[in-house]
């Protein structure tokens, strides 16, 4: 029997269908940043910040959703599993991950 093991943790966000979709300008343009906090010495220390800069690559993800949600944006290799288990990021079996989303001006 073959077992599946992921060596990396991925983080993604997606645009979901909602009641206010008709009030928004489509496609949405935004920048997202994922931050993993150091929990040992209270520093705002992060491992990797995933910032989406090439929005044209994700054009389908930024369109108005016609289903429950669009395809997610992010990274499948945010941090190695072995790193996330280190004491500085893992405290009492918990991690602190912040997601910042900044809407970009329409062109």
Secondary structure, DSSP 8 states (H G I E B T S, - for coil): -------EEEEEE--B--TTGGGS-SS--EEEEEEE---SS-----S-------GGGGHHHHS--SSSB---EEEEEEEEHHHHTSTTT-BTTB--EEEEEEE----
